[in-house]
Amino acid sequence: MKKIYYKPIGIIYSPFKEPGGTPIQPAGATGIDAKVELFEEYAEGLKDLDGFSHIILICHFHLSKKGSLRVKPYLDSNLHGVFSTRSPSRPNPIGISVVRLVKIEENILYIQDADIVDGTPLLDIKPYVPDFEGREPVKIGWLEKNIHKLLTSKDDGRFVK
């Protein structure tokens, strides 16, 4: 198979200057302001995005160390298969965050609920549409017994290069 290359379309700026202490999911980052600078050449693609309250940011975890197929996630002390976690150390270090879109000014998106480290390369933006995402019933596997830790858990640096 041919190699796949992605080119960043922008940069995410947040108050989190390093992974340590960063919320581990948007639900733990309620009210955290950040901004996304979309590179000028992609600004035309923002047309009509301002009609959405939430967006999905797809980014490159540029500070993550090489992934392992078994990881100890933030919300548990046991090893789990990487694909059953949201660990930033993955075979392809790609992250997703559903954030609140506050406003757009030219090529700058102002967002809230940001759980992303400052300077993170942005790969794509998609509108969040609950009707597209909704699935019932939902099972959350090993997280069932640990999900209560989400709002207070922070990155402790275990996945950093």
C-alpha positions in Angstrom: 0.0 0.0 0.0 1.2 3.5 -0.8 2.1 5.8 2.1 -0.5 8.3 3.1 0.5 11.9 3.8 -1.5 14.7 5.4 -0.8 18.4 5.3 -2.0 20.5 8.2 -4.7 23.0 7.4 -4.2 25.1 10.5 -2.9 25.4 14.0 -4.8 25.1 17.3 -3.9 27.7 20.0 -4.9 26.9 23.6 -3.8 27.9 27.1 -2.2 24.4 27.6 1.5 24.9 26.7 2.4 21.2 27.4 0.4 17.9 27.6 0.8 17.7 31.4 -2.3 19.1 33.1 -4.3 19.3 29.9 -7.9 17.9 30.2 -8.1 14.4 28.6 -11.4 15.0 26.8 -13.6 18.0 25.9 -16.1 17.1 28.6 -13.3 17.8 31.2 -12.5 21.2 29.5 -15.8 22.9 29.8 -15.4 26.7 29.3 -11.7 26.5 28.2 -11.3 29.0 25.4 -9.0 28.4 22.5 -8.8 29.4 18.8 -8.0 27.7 15.6 -6.1 29.5 12.9 -7.0 28.1 9.6 -4.4 28.7 7.0 -5.5 31.4 4.5 -5.7 29.0 1.6 -8.5 27.0 3.3 -10.5 30.0 4.6 -13.1 29.7 1.8 -14.0 26.2 3.2 -15.4 27.9 6.4 -18.5 29.2 4.5 -21.7 28.2 6.4 -19.8 26.6 9.3 -21.0 29.5 11.6 -24.5 27.9 11.6 -23.2 25.0 13.7 -22.9 25.2 17.5 -20.2 22.4 17.7 -17.5 21.2 15.4 -15.2 18.2 15.3 -11.5 19.0 15.1 -9.3 16.3 13.7 -5.7 16.9 14.7 -2.2 15.4 14.7 -0.9 14.6 18.2 2.5 16.1 17.4 3.9 15.6 21.0 2.9 12.0 21.5 5.5 9.3 21.7 5.4 6.3 19.3 2.3 4.2 20.0 2.1 0.8 21.6 -0.6 -1.6 21.0 -1.3 -1.9 24.7 -1.6 1.2 26.8 -2.4 2.2 30.3 -5.1 4.9 29.7 -5.7 7.9 32.0 -8.9 6.5 33.5 -7.6 3.1 34.5 -4.5 1.4 35.9 -4.8 -1.7 33.7 -3.3 -2.2 30.2 -5.9 -2.1 27.4 -5.6 -2.5 23.6 -4.9 0.9 22.2 -8.0 0.7 20.0 -10.3 0.4 23.1 -8.8 3.7 24.4 -8.5 7.4 23.4 -4.8 7.4 24.1 -2.8 10.0 22.1 0.0 7.4 21.5 -1.4 5.4 18.6 -0.1 3.8 15.4 -1.3 7.0 13.7 -1.4 9.8 16.3 -4.7 11.3 15.2 -7.0 13.0 17.7 -10.6 14.1 17.6 -12.3 16.7 19.8 -15.9 17.9 19.7 -15.7 21.6 20.7 -18.2 24.5 20.9 -17.9 27.0 18.0 -18.2 30.5 19.5 -17.6 32.6 16.4 -15.6 32.8 13.2 -13.7 35.9 12.2 -12.1 35.6 8.7 -9.8 32.5 9.1 -9.9 32.4 12.9 -12.3 30.1 14.8 -13.0 30.9 18.4 -13.9 27.7 20.3 -14.7 26.5 23.9 -14.3 23.2 25.7 -10.8 22.8 24.2 -8.7 19.8 25.4 -5.9 20.4 23.0 -2.3 21.4 23.5 -1.2 24.8 22.2 0.4 24.5 18.7 -1.3 21.3 17.7 -1.6 20.9 13.9 -5.1 20.7 12.6 -5.9 18.2 9.9 -9.6 18.7 9.3 -12.8 20.2 10.6 -16.3 18.7 10.4 -19.6 19.9 11.7 -20.9 18.0 14.6 -24.4 16.7 13.9 -25.9 14.7 16.8 -28.4 12.9 14.5 -25.4 11.6 12.5 -23.6 10.4 15.6 -26.4 9.0 17.7 -26.5 5.3 18.4 -28.6 3.5 21.0 -28.0 1.5 23.1 -24.4 2.4 23.8 -21.9 0.2 25.7 -18.6 1.8 26.9 -16.7 -1.3 27.8 -14.0 -1.1 30.5 -14.8 2.6 30.8 -18.1 1.8 32.5 -16.4 1.5 35.9 -14.1 4.5 35.4 -16.1 7.2 33.5 -16.8 9.0 36.8 -13.1 10.1 36.8 -13.4 12.0 33.5 -14.2 15.5 34.7 -11.2 15.5 37.1 -8.6 13.6 35.1 -5.7 15.5 33.5 -2.9 14.5 31.2 0.0 13.3 33.4 2.6 13.2 30.5 2.7 9.5 30.1 2.3 9.6 26.3 4.7 12.5 25.6 7.9 12.0 23.5 
